[in-house]
Amino acid sequence: MFQIVKPDIDIDFIKARPVAFGLSAIVIAMGLIALLVRGGPNYGIDFTGGLMVHMGVDADVGIGEVREAVAELDIGPVSVQEFGSQAGEYLLRVPAGDEQVGGGRAAQIKEALRARFDDRGFEEKRTEIVGPRVGTDLRRRGILSVLFATVMMGAYIAVRFELRFGVGAAIALLHDVLITIGALSIMNEEITLSVVAGLLTVIGYSVNDTVVVSDRIRENLKRFRKDELKPLINRSINETLSRTVLTTGTSLMVLFTLFFLGGGVIHGFAFTLIVGLTAGTYSSIFIASPVVEYWGHRAADVVVETKGSRAAKR
């Protein structure tokens, strides 16, 4: 029978800890640098407030023509950008200046576009209006929800297993969130409510994978009490590797389909999950488990030092 991962596989994952930690540090640093260069996350209308018009026209209409159509309007700066990979779809954004950012401005923009492109397939696909105070509140709630979920998931692992497993899970979750946000910043993806939903999904998925590995480590700790910790953790990771590859692989197949065929509306959500699930699978093996192994060795060294000092005193 076809097997993706052989049952007798024996990979020394713990040995790769220095390389894995170094690689993660480099990727996280790249993301943080991108955030600094861009002046922070690229928040969407959901979090900044303002007006957004999603329009469709014939594929031969260029972005320059759309900008010309709204340039003569006395409504302040209007940002125009292509929407996803669909030719002829554009997003027009007006930053939030006041609570009346919608109403008249939205009508002005749509009238100007209709007058210019009515005979060239103009279609208003959606219009979103968010007041600046509402956007600020949503942004605060979004940040708090991600932080709260990360802390609570780490606390759950600590209670469910042991403190060292909880610390490993919390570090792995922080790692996944930082890498995902960094990737969003590098690609200049817009941070919307759907992206925040994707981040929360990533946290749940990463914890699920960490629980599977941690549970197998705990089982093997009971079964092989005399074995050293490093080979025991390696054995546990290898035993769950097939399940990890199959689960992540099938999930990524669906997500890549959404990313390429789901349209621009779901693009950011799919991208967030692709990066987050990949980072979550990586961190369960190369971040959380090595932290557990390092913690165990440090605890053992402390016990040995304590016993040695007591013997010396005698």
C-alpha positions in Angstrom: 0.0 0.0 0.0 1.2 3.5 -0.8 2.6 5.4 2.1 3.7 9.0 2.2 5.8 8.5 5.4 7.3 5.1 6.2 6.4 3.8 9.7 10.0 3.1 10.6 11.3 6.5 9.6 13.9 8.0 12.1 14.7 11.7 11.6 16.7 13.6 14.2 14.5 16.7 14.4 16.0 17.9 17.7 19.5 18.0 16.2 18.2 20.6 13.7 17.2 22.9 16.5 19.9 25.6 16.0 19.3 25.8 12.3 15.5 25.9 12.8 15.7 28.6 15.4 18.1 30.6 13.2 15.8 30.3 10.1 12.8 31.4 12.1 14.7 34.4 13.5 15.7 35.5 10.0 12.1 35.2 8.6 10.6 37.0 11.6 13.3 39.8 11.3 12.4 40.2 7.6 8.8 40.6 8.5 9.5 43.1 11.2 11.8 45.1 8.8 9.0 45.1 6.2 6.6 46.4 8.9 9.0 49.3 9.8 9.6 50.2 6.2 5.9 50.3 5.3 5.1 52.2 8.5 3.0 49.4 10.1 0.4 47.0 8.8 -1.6 47.8 5.7 -5.0 48.1 7.5 -8.0 48.0 5.3 -11.2 50.1 5.5 -12.5 47.8 8.2 -9.8 49.1 10.6 -9.0 52.6 9.4 -12.5 53.8 8.4 -13.3 55.4 5.1 -15.1 54.6 1.8 -14.3 51.7 -0.5 -15.9 51.1 -4.0 -15.3 47.8 -5.8 -16.0 48.3 -9.5 -15.9 46.2 -12.7 -15.4 47.4 -16.2 -14.3 45.9 -19.6 -10.8 44.4 -19.5 -9.5 47.0 -21.9 -10.0 49.8 -19.4 -6.7 50.8 -17.8 -6.1 51.9 -14.3 -5.0 55.4 -15.6 -8.5 55.9 -17.1 -10.1 55.1 -13.8 -7.9 57.6 -12.0 -8.7 60.3 -14.5 -12.4 59.7 -14.0 -12.2 60.5 -10.3 -9.3 63.1 -10.4 -11.6 66.0 -11.2 -13.9 65.4 -8.2 -13.3 67.7 -5.2 -13.3 65.0 -2.6 -9.7 64.7 -1.6 -7.2 61.9 -2.4 -8.7 58.7 -3.9 -6.6 55.6 -4.1 -7.1 53.3 -7.1 -5.6 49.9 -7.4 -6.2 46.7 -9.3 -8.2 44.0 -7.6 -6.6 40.5 -7.6 -5.8 38.9 -10.9 -9.2 39.8 -12.6 -8.7 42.3 -15.4 -11.1 45.2 -15.3 -11.7 45.1 -11.5 -10.5 48.0 -9.4 -10.8 49.2 -5.8 -11.2 52.9 -5.1 -10.5 54.1 -1.5 -11.1 57.4 0.2 -9.5 57.7 3.7 -11.8 58.5 6.6 -11.8 62.3 7.2 -15.0 62.5 9.2 -18.2 60.6 10.0 -19.8 61.7 6.8 -17.2 60.0 4.6 -19.9 57.9 2.9 -23.1 59.4 1.6 -22.3 62.2 -0.8 -18.7 61.1 -1.6 -19.8 57.6 -2.5 -22.6 59.0 -4.8 -20.1 61.4 -6.4 -17.6 58.7 -7.2 -20.2 56.3 -8.6 -21.8 58.9 -10.7 -18.5 60.0 -12.2 -17.5 56.4 -13.0 -20.9 55.6 -14.5 -20.8 58.7 -16.7 -17.3 57.7 -17.9 -17.7 53.9 -18.3 -21.4 53.2 -18.7 -20.9 52.0 -22.2 -17.8 50.0 -21.3 -19.3 47.5 -18.9 -19.3 49.5 -15.7 -20.6 47.5 -12.7 -20.7 48.5 -9.0 -19.8 45.3 -7.2 -19.8 46.5 -3.6 -19.5 49.6 -1.5 -18.2 49.7 2.0 -18.4 52.6 4.4 -16.8 52.5 7.9 -16.7 55.5 10.2 -13.2 56.3 11.7 -14.3 55.7 15.3 -15.8 52.3 14.3 -12.6 51.4 12.4 -10.4 52.2 15.4 -12.6 50.1 17.7 -12.5 47.2 15.3 -8.7 47.4 15.0 -8.3 47.4 18.8 -10.7 44.4 19.1 -8.9 42.5 16.4 -5.5 42.9 18.0 -6.8 41.9 21.4 -8.6 38.8 20.0 -5.4 37.5 18.4 -3.4 38.2 21.6 -6.0 36.7 23.9 -6.4 33.6 21.7 -2.6 33.0 21.8 -2.3 33.4 25.6 -5.3 31.2 26.3 -4.2 28.4 23.9 -0.8 28.3 25.6 -2.5 28.2 29.0 -4.7 25.3 27.9 -1.7 23.3 26.8 0.0 24.0 30.1 -3.0 22.8 32.1 -3.7 19.9 29.8 -0.2 18.6 29.8 2.7 20.2 31.8 4.1 23.7 32.1 6.9 23.0 29.7 4.5 21.9 27.0 2.5 25.2 27.5 5.6 27.3 27.2 6.6 25.5 24.0 3.1 25.9 22.6 3.0 29.6 23.5 6.3 30.3 21.9 5.3 28.3 18.8 2.0 30.3 18.5 3.8 33.6 18.8 6.2 32.4 16.2 3.3 31.5 13.8 1.5 34.9 14.3 4.7 36.9 13.8 5.6 35.0 10.6 2.1 35.3 9.2 1.9 39.0 9.9 5.4 39.5 8.5 4.4 37.7 5.3 1.3 39.8 5.0 3.5 42.9 5.4 6.1 41.7 2.9 3.4 41.1 0.3 1.6 44.3 1.3 -1.6 42.4 1.8 -4.4 44.4 3.3 -5.4 43.5 6.9 -9.1 43.1 6.9 -11.6 41.3 9.2 -11.3 38.2 7.1 -7.5 38.2 7.6 -8.0 38.5 11.4 -10.4 35.5 11.1 -7.6 33.7 9.2 -5.1 34.5 12.0 -7.4 33.1 14.6 -7.9 29.9 12.5 -4.1 29.6 12.3 -3.8 29.7 16.1 -6.4 27.0 16.5 -4.8 24.8 13.8 -1.3 25.2 15.2 -2.5 24.3 18.7 -4.3 21.2 17.3 -1.0 20.0 15.7 1.0 20.8 18.8 -1.5 18.8 21.0 -1.1 15.7 18.8 2.7 15.8 19.1 2.6 16.7 22.8 0.1 13.9 23.5 2.4 11.3 21.8 5.4 12.7 23.8 3.5 12.3 27.0 2.4 8.7 26.1 6.0 7.7 25.3 7.3 9.3 28.5 5.0 6.9 30.4 5.9 3.9 28.2 9.7 4.4 28.1 10.6 5.9 31.4 14.2 4.8 31.2 14.9 6.3 27.8 16.6 9.6 27.3 14.4 12.6 26.5 15.9 13.6 23.1 15.5 10.2 21.3 12.1 9.9 22.9 10.8 13.2 21.6 12.3 12.4 18.1 10.5 9.1 18.2 7.2 10.9 19.1 7.6 13.4 16.2 8.4 10.6 13.7 5.4 8.6 14.9 3.0 11.5 14.2 4.8 12.7 11.1 2.5 10.8 8.7 -0.6 12.3 10.2 1.0 15.8 10.1 1.9 15.6 6.4 -1.5 14.2 5.4 -3.5 16.8 7.4 -1.4 19.8 6.3 -1.1 18.6 2.7 -4.9 18.1 2.2 -5.6 21.5 3.9 -3.1 23.3 1.7 -4.6 21.7 -1.5 -7.9 23.3 -0.7 -6.3 26.7 0.3 -4.3 26.9 -2.9 -7.5 26.3 -4.8 -9.1 29.2 -2.9 -6.1 31.4 -3.4 -5.9 31.0 -7.2 -9.6 30.4 -8.1 -11.5 32.0 -5.2 -11.3 35.6 -6.5 -9.9 38.7 -4.9 -12.4 38.9 -2.0 -11.1 35.7 -0.4 -7.4 36.2 -1.5 -6.1 37.7 1.7 -7.9 35.0 3.9 -6.5 32.2 1.8 -3.0 33.7 1.8 -3.1 34.1 5.6 -4.0 30.4 6.0 -1.4 29.1 3.6 1.4 30.9 5.4 0.0 30.3 8.9 -0.7 26.5 8.4 2.8 26.0 6.9 4.4 27.9 9.8 2.1 26.1 12.4 3.2 22.7 11.1 6.8 23.8 11.1 6.7 25.2 14.6 5.0 22.1 16.1 8.0 20.1 15.0 10.9 22.5 15.1 9.9 25.0 17.8 7.5 23.6 20.4 9.1 20.1 20.7 12.7 21.4 21.0 11.6 23.9 23.7 10.1 20.9 25.6 13.4 19.0 25.2 15.5 21.9 26.3 13.3 22.5 29.3 13.6 18.9 30.3 17.3 18.9 30.1 17.6 22.1 32.1 15.4 20.6 34.8 17.5 17.4 34.9 20.7 19.4 35.1 19.3 21.4 38.1 18.3 18.1 39.8 21.8 16.7 39.3 23.5 19.9 40.6 21.2 19.9 43.6 22.1 16.3 44.5 25.8 17.0 43.9 25.8 20.0 46.2 24.0 18.0 48.9 26.5 15.1 48.7 29.4 17.6 48.9 28.0 19.1 52.1 27.7 15.7 53.7 
